[in-house]
């Protein structure tokens, strides 16, 4: 039998969140591409809709009937909750500002109202490759995550393929059109991205905060930013033009019903996206979000009017495979490259536990739950038996 060099890793129903998040990203991108140009947008209103969408995640546990019961350990940690939420809000505020500043510096904000749910879909592939490295470094120090050979191989492959795509698509030539300061700020935003995502993970994994409260805090922060942005909009003068004229031109020459309908679509899209985003961080880690961003970026390239895009398909395939191996959805089954994947580590842990039970013969039986227990035997070190009928037999 031929040994497969690539095998499927550990998958479960929670991975459907990744699929749903990816489809949400693509749907929003198509909406931006084919519907946004037909309807004028108002940036200040859009920001308010985004903040309300993020805060709406707080209703998710109520809809799903999830109970939140704090243990004594959680209550003790949550005595500093105001400090934790303040730090989270400040980090997220820095993240928002770093997303808004580069477009303004490039002078594109007024000209192009088609904003995406993620900035990766508009920039160079190299940005996402650097993001992978920064995410790994921050997770190593903040959450003690470990990285192995298959992770390094995946990152190197991803970055090489990304640079190749950027060269074909002339992204670096476009970057040269902007000043050093603009490019520096854009790449500096990678740091705020990574810190923002992993501090959310830290809040949920180490400090036991529910994901809906984390999302509520993010939404409130965005609401504060939206209010500040609106004040900045209205502080201008009509003769100055620019943002002031852009704001008031929104109320002219268009059907009010169409505008309200567009805002409702954006609200639903942001609510779903925010819920999926925070759930992926909660159940997995921020690295998994890169799958959706990568596919979204590929779709962006393929729908653009660029004749060089078809040369990148080869590199797209290898980038996607590298990302799947990095996240251990696929495993390299040769040269021991999958020995330190989560599935292999969990398997060895279960095996060691089984052997440990077998060596300690004094352990006669161990309760698993109300229905089953483990019984230690000579021939079979561990055997699971049902408790049903035991009470009757004893009598």
N, C-alpha and C positions, 0 to 999 in steps of 0.2 A: 504493500500500500504506500503510495506516494505521500510524503509529509507535506502538508500545506504550509507555505511560508507566511501567510497572513490568515489569521483566524479571528472569529468574532469574539469580542470581549464580553464583559458583563452588561446585560441589558435588562431593563424592567419597565413597567408601565410609566414610571416617572419620566423616562426619556421621551415620552410623547409631548412633554412640555417643550422640549427643544424643537420638535417638529412644528408645534403650534406657534411658537415664538418666531420661527423662521418664516412661516406663512404670513404671520402678522406683519413682519418687516417687509416682505415682498409686496403684500397688498397695499401697504401704506406708500411704498415706493411707486407702484403703478398709479395710485391715486394722485400722488404728487406730479407724476409725469403727464397724465392724460386728463386730469380734472382741475387741478390747481390753476393752470394757465388760463382757464376759462372764467375763473371767479377771483376777483381781487381779494387779497388777504390783509388782515390788520394784525400786525405783530403783537401789539399790546393785548388784544382780545385772545389771540392764540396762546399767549403765555398764561392767561387766566384759565383758559380751558385745560391746558396741560396740568396746571396745579390742581384743579378740581378732579381731573382724571386720576392723578396720583393719590389724592386723598380718598377717592372712592374705593380703593382697595380695602379700606377699613371695614367695609360691609361684606367682604368675602367670607370671613368666618361665620357671620350671622346667616348668610345664604346657605353655607355648607354645614351649619350647625356645629361648629367647632367650639368646644369649651376650653377656656384658658384658666387653669388652676395652678397658681404659683406654689412651688415647694418652698421650704424654709430657706434653702440655699439661694433660690432666686430672689426671695424677698430681701435677704441680706444684701445681695449684690445690687438690687434695685433701689437701695437707699441713696445711691449716687446717680439715680436715673436722670436728674436734671443736668448734671455734668455730662453724662454720656450723650444725651440728646442734643445738648448745646454743641459738643464737639462734632457730632454727626451733622448738625445743621451748618456749622461753619465750613466743614469739609465739602458738603454738597453745594454750598453757596460759591465756594472757590471753583468747584467743578462747573457750575453754570456759567460763571463769569468767563472762564477759560474757553467755554464753547461759544460764547457770544462775541468776545473781543476779536478773534481772528477774522471773521467775516466783515466786521465793521472796518477793521484796518485795511482789508483788501478792497473796500468800497463796493462790495457785492450785495450788501444787505438790502439796500433799497431797490436794487435792480432785479434781484432774484428772490422771490417769496416762497419758492418751493423747498421748504426745509424738510430734512429727513429725521427719522427717529434716532439715527446714530450718525456721528460725524465720519466714521470710517468709510462709509460708502462714497464719500466725495473726495477723499484725499488719496495719497499714494499707498500702495500695498506695504511699503516699508514701514509705515506708521503702525500698522497692525502687527508686524513682526517685532518691532521694538516694544509694543504693548505686551506681547507674550513674555518677553524677557523681564520687563518691569513687574508684571503680575507675579511671575515666578519668584522674583527677589523679595517682593513685599510679603507674599504668602509664606515664604521661608522664615522670615524674621517675625512676622505678626502671628502666624498660626502654626509655625513649625512644620509646614508641609515639606516633604522630601521629594527630590527629583533624581531620576536615574538616567541610564544611557539612552533608553528609548525616547525620553523627553528631549534630551540634547539633540539627538539625531533629527527628531521631528522639527524642532525650532530652527536648526540650521537649514534643513530642506525647505521649510516654509519661507524663510527669509531669502534664500537664493532664488526660489521661484518667484517670489514677490518682486525682487529687484529686477528680474528678467521681464516681468510684466510691465513694470514701471518704465523700463527702457523702451519697450515696444510702443507703449502708449504715450511716450514723451512727457511723462509727469514731471521729471526732473527739469526739463526745459521750461515748463510752466512755473515751477518753483523759483527759477532764476529771475522771473519777471518781478518778484516781490523782494522787498528788502530783507536783510538778515534778521531784523527785529521781528518781522511778521512770521518768518519761518521758525525763529527761535520760540516765539510764543506758542505757535501751533504744535511744535514738538514738546514743549514744556507741559502742554495740556495732557500729554500721555501720563505724566506723574499724577496729576489730579484725578484723572480717570481711574487709575489703578488704586490709589489710596481710597477714593470714594467707594469703589466696589468692595474692596476688602475690609474696610471699616464696617460696612453694612454686614458683611459675613461675620466679622468679629463680634458685632452686637448680638447677632442671632445665635452663633455657635458657642461663644465663650461667656457671654453675659445673659443669655437665655431670653432675650427680648423677642416677642412675637413679631413675625414678619409684617403683619398689618399695621402695627404701631410704628415700625421703622418706616414703612411707606407713607404713613400719615405725617410723620415728622418731615420727610422729604417734600411732600406736597405742601405743607405749611411754609416751608422754607422757600419753595418756588412761588408761593402766593405773596410772600414778603418781597421777593425779587420782582415779581410782576407789578406790584404796587409802585415800587421804586422806579421801575422802567416806565410806567405810565406817567408818573410825575415828571420824569425826564422828557418824555414826549411832549407833554403839555406846557412845559416851561419855555419852549421855543417861541419864536415870533413868526407870524405869517410871512413877513418880508424876508425872513431867513431861509424859507423853503425847507428842503431836506426832510427830516423826520416829522416835523410839524405838518407840512403839507401832505405827507404820506398818510398820516393818521386821519386827517379830515377828508381826504379824497376818497376814503373808504365808504363814506356815507353818501356818495354822489353816483347817480346814473346806473344803479344796479338794483335788482329786485331784492327786497328785504327778506322774503321767504327763502330765497336761494342762499343768502348769507347765513341765516339762522340754521338752515339744513346742513350747510357745510361745517359750521361750528359743532353741531350735534354729531356729525360723522367723525370729526376730529376727536371729540370727547370720548366717544365709544372706543375709537382706535387706541387712544392714549390709556384709557382705563384697562383694556385688555392687555395692552403691551406692558403696562406697569405691573399688573398682577403676574403675568408670566415672567417678567424680568426678576421680580423679587422672589418668586417661587423657585426659579432656577438657581439663584444665589443661595437660597435657603436649603434646598435639597442636594445641590451639587456644589459648585463654586463659580466665581466669576469667569474662570477660564472657559466654561462651557458656553458662555454668551458669544464667544468668538465664532462658534459654528454659524450662528444666525447672521452675525455681522459679515462673515466671509461670504456666505451664499448671497446675502443682500448686495455685497460689493460686486460679486460676479454678475448678478442680474443687472446692476447699474451699468457695468461696462458693456454688456451685450446689447442693451437697449439704446446706448449712445450711438451717435452717428460717427463712428470711428472705423475706418477701413482696416486698421491694424489689430482690431480686437480679436479677430479669428486666429491670429498667431498665438494668442495667449491661452487658448483653450487647453493646449497640452500642459501648460504650467498650472492652470486652474485645477486640473485633475490631480496633479501631484501635491498641490497646496492643500486640497481638500483631504487627500489621503493622509498627509502629514499631520493635519489637524485632528483627524479621527484617531490616529495612533497616539498623538500627544494626550488626548483625552481618554485613551484606553478603550474606546469603543471598538477599535480594531487593534490586534496585537501582532507583533512581529514574532513568529514562531521559529526562530533560528538563532544560533549563537547566544542563547540564553537571554535574549533581549526582552522577553516577557516574564522573566523570573521575579521581577519586582513590581509587577502590575498589581492593582488592588485585588483582582480575582485570585491571583496566585498566592498573594500574601494571606488572604482570608482562608484559602484552601489549606495552606500550611498551618495556620492557627487552629483550624478545626481538627486537622490531623494530629497535631501535638496535644490538643485537649483530649482527643479520643485515646491516644497512647497513655496519657497521664492517668486517665480513669482506669485503664487496664492494669497499670503498674500498681495502683493502690487498691489492693483487694479488700481493704477494710471498708471501702465505700460499697455498701450492699445495694442501696438504691437511692436515687436522687429524684426529687419531684421536679417535673418540668412545668406542669400546670395542673388544673383540677382533674384532667382526664388521663394524663400519661405520666409515667416515671421511667427512669433508666435503671436497669438491673444488671449488676456485674456478675458474669458467669466465667467459668474456666475456659470453656471452649470458645465462647463468644464474649470478648471483653466487655462489650456494652450491648444490651438489647433493650429496645423500647417496648414497654407493655402498657396495656390499657388498665385503668383502675376500675372500669365498669365491671360489676359482678364480684369484686373482691370482698366487699362487706357482706354479701350474701354467703359467699364461700366460707368466710371466717365463722359465721354463725352456724 
